Amino acid sequence: MIVGVGVDVLHLPRLVKLVERQSSGMQRLAKRILTDAETSDFKELANSSQETRLKFLAVRWTAKEAAYKAAYPVYKGTWKDVSIAKAEGNRPILVYNIKKAKVEMPKLHLSVSHDGDYVTSFVVAVHP
C-alpha cells in the first residue's frame, strides 16, 4: 500500500547562492544535511570540481526533501534520519539511520534525475 509520494526540484543556482551566503559555504551545508556515511563520500570528492560537489549535495537535498514529503505524516524525519547509498548497478537508494523507530517505517523508493541546472528527486513510500 502506498503511504505517500514526494517530489522535490532544486535549481542549482539557488544552492550556489545559499553556499555563497554562508561563511564556511559548502562545508557548513554538508554538515547540516549529510549523515556520517554521506560525509565520508563527500570528503572523497575533495579534489573534484565545485560543480560535482554541488550536485552531490543537491541530489541529497532533493532526495531527503522528497522522502520527508512521501513519509509524512507517518514519519516526521530530520536531515540525518535518511541517507543515500548506492545499490547494485550504482542505483541510489534511501536508507534509514534510525536505531529504533516508534512506528513501522515505510519503505522508500527513490528516483533521481539531473539535467543542466536542475536536480529532481521522486520518492514513493510504501507500507512494508
C-alpha positions as CSV (number, residue, x, y, z in Angstrom):
1,M,0.0,0.0,0.0
2,I,1.3,3.5,-0.9
3,V,1.8,5.7,2.1
4,G,2.8,8.8,0.1
5,V,4.6,10.3,-2.8
6,G,7.1,13.1,-2.6
7,V,8.9,15.1,-5.2
8,D,11.5,17.9,-4.9
9,V,13.1,20.1,-7.6
10,L,16.2,22.2,-7.0
11,H,17.6,24.9,-9.3
12,L,21.3,24.7,-8.8
13,P,21.9,28.4,-8.9
14,R,19.7,28.7,-5.7
15,L,22.1,26.2,-4.0
16,V,25.1,28.2,-5.2
17,K,23.7,31.4,-3.7
18,L,23.0,29.6,-0.4
19,V,26.6,28.3,-0.2
20,E,28.0,31.7,-1.1
21,R,26.0,33.5,1.7
22,Q,27.4,31.2,4.4
23,S,30.8,31.9,5.8
24,S,32.1,28.3,5.5
25,G,30.0,27.7,2.5
26,M,29.7,24.1,1.2
27,Q,31.2,22.6,4.3
28,R,28.5,24.2,6.5
29,L,25.7,22.9,4.3
30,A,27.3,19.5,4.1
31,K,27.5,19.3,7.9
32,R,23.8,20.3,8.2
33,I,22.3,17.8,5.8
34,L,24.7,14.9,5.4
35,T,24.9,11.7,7.6
36,D,28.3,10.4,8.6
37,A,28.3,7.9,5.7
38,E,27.4,10.7,3.2
39,T,30.0,13.0,4.8
40,S,32.6,10.3,4.1
41,D,31.5,10.1,0.5
42,F,31.6,13.9,0.2
43,K,35.1,14.1,1.6
44,E,36.2,11.7,-1.2
45,L,35.1,14.5,-3.7
46,A,37.6,17.0,-2.1
47,N,39.6,17.1,-5.3
48,S,36.6,17.2,-7.6
49,S,35.2,20.3,-9.2
50,Q,32.8,22.6,-7.3
51,E,30.1,21.6,-9.7
52,T,30.5,17.9,-8.9
53,R,30.4,18.6,-5.1
54,L,27.3,20.9,-5.5
55,K,25.5,18.2,-7.5
56,F,26.3,15.7,-4.8
57,L,24.7,18.0,-2.2
58,A,21.8,18.8,-4.4
59,V,20.9,15.2,-5.0
60,R,20.9,14.5,-1.3
61,W,18.9,17.7,-0.6
62,T,16.2,16.8,-3.1
63,A,16.1,13.1,-2.2
64,K,15.7,13.8,1.5
65,E,13.0,16.5,0.9
66,A,11.1,14.1,-1.3
67,A,11.4,11.3,1.3
68,Y,10.1,13.5,4.1
69,K,7.1,14.5,1.9
70,A,6.4,10.9,1.0
71,A,6.6,9.6,4.6
72,Y,4.7,12.4,6.2
73,P,2.6,12.2,8.4
74,V,3.5,8.6,9.2
75,Y,7.0,9.7,10.0
76,K,8.4,13.3,10.5
77,G,12.1,13.0,9.8
78,T,15.2,15.1,10.0
79,W,18.0,15.6,7.5
80,K,20.1,13.0,9.3
81,D,17.4,10.3,9.5
82,V,17.8,9.2,5.9
83,S,20.9,8.8,3.7
84,I,21.5,7.9,0.1
85,A,23.6,4.8,-0.6
86,K,24.4,3.0,-3.8
87,A,22.7,-0.2,-4.6
88,E,23.6,-2.8,-7.2
89,G,24.3,-1.1,-10.6
90,N,25.2,2.2,-8.9
91,R,21.4,2.9,-8.4
92,P,20.7,5.3,-5.5
93,I,18.6,4.0,-2.6
94,L,17.4,5.6,0.6
95,V,18.5,4.1,3.9
96,Y,17.1,5.0,7.4
97,N,19.6,5.9,10.0
98,I,17.3,5.4,12.9
99,K,18.2,3.0,15.7
100,K,14.7,2.3,16.9
101,A,11.6,3.9,15.4
102,K,8.4,4.4,17.3
103,V,6.3,3.4,14.2
104,E,6.9,0.9,11.4
105,M,8.8,2.8,8.8
106,P,7.6,2.9,5.2
107,K,10.0,1.5,2.5
108,L,11.2,4.3,0.3
109,H,11.7,4.0,-3.4
110,L,13.9,6.7,-5.0
111,S,14.4,8.1,-8.5
112,V,16.8,11.0,-9.1
113,S,17.3,13.0,-12.3
114,H,19.6,15.9,-13.0
115,D,19.8,17.9,-16.2
116,G,21.6,21.2,-16.6
117,D,20.7,23.5,-13.7
118,Y,18.0,21.2,-12.2
119,V,18.0,18.3,-9.9
120,T,14.8,16.3,-9.2
121,S,14.0,13.5,-6.8
122,F,10.9,11.4,-6.7
123,V,10.1,9.1,-3.7
124,V,7.3,6.7,-3.2
125,A,6.8,5.4,0.3
126,V,5.1,2.1,0.7
127,H,3.9,0.2,3.8
128,P,6.2,-2.7,4.4
